[in-house]
Amino acid sequence: MFEAIPHPNPLLTSEAREKMEKAPSAARAVKGRGPRQRECEGQAPTTAGSIVLLLPKIIVTALLVLAIADMLAGVFFRYVMVEITDFLDLDPVNFFWVEEVGEFSLTWLTMIGAAVGIADRIHFTLHVMTHHLPVRVQRIIYVVNHLLIAGFGGLAAWFGTRLAITNSTLTSPALQINLAWVYAAVSVGGALILIYGLGLALAGPKAAEAEEDAVAIAAGN
């Protein structure tokens, strides 16, 4: 029986074809390394980098649970406890803190969550023209785009810090919390956006995505 050998796509660019030819040799090189060497290579990004990525996710999860619990508590106190205290002629239960806890937790949740979305690259993107450009141009656009994101994060961190310092003498009306802690969410979120944006810009697009873009360009999509 004859085995059909796939003919190389003539529409692929020379750069994309070179990547496809180098992929098997790179895979063999990685496979030929010892397990201890591969383990040592994977330890660097899993220490400090993983902490910077994991800690904000834990905080976002905790803030989300807090916001949901606060909302449920507000509904319970407003529509259940008020009726009970009125029916039994008891003193009303004060739940003045519910609104401020919800607002403050959602503020921190939004800012840190926005940074986490950048790190995980889950924000909405719309590719209209970039995928028709050469791969090298796409890489440049990728880097410039994330540098702009990092610049936005830096501005947010700077002005958020100034705003927190300006309002450091004010307190919230219900819980008497210093408002600097509220506006500090902008500083922390902006700093995280700056770090994640610079990290993605320096790392560049992933190899798999670059190959997919090259195939999309060759196919004319």
Sequence and secondary structure as in RCSB ss.txt:
>XXXX:A:sequence
MFEAIPHPNPLLTSEAREKMEKAPSAARAVKGRGPRQRECEGQAPTTAGSIVLLLPKIIVTALLVLAIADMLAGV
FFRYVMVEITDFLDLDPVNFFWVEEVGEFSLTWLTMIGAAVGIADRIHFTLHVMTHHLPVRVQRIIYVVNHLLIA
GFGGLAAWFGTRLAITNSTLTSPALQINLAWVYAAVSVGGALILIYGLGLALAGPKAAEAEEDAVAIAAGN
>XXXX:A:secstr
         TTS HHHHHHHHHHHHHHHHHHHS HHHHHHHHHSTTTHHHHHHHHHHHHHHHHHHHHHHHHHHHH
HIIIIIHHHHHHHT      THHHHHHHHHHHHHHHHHHHHHHHHT S    SSGGGS HHHHHHHHHHHHHHHH
HHHHHHHHHHHHHHHHTTT B TTT  BHHHHHHHHHHHHHHHHHHHHHHHHH S HHHHHHHHHHHHHT 
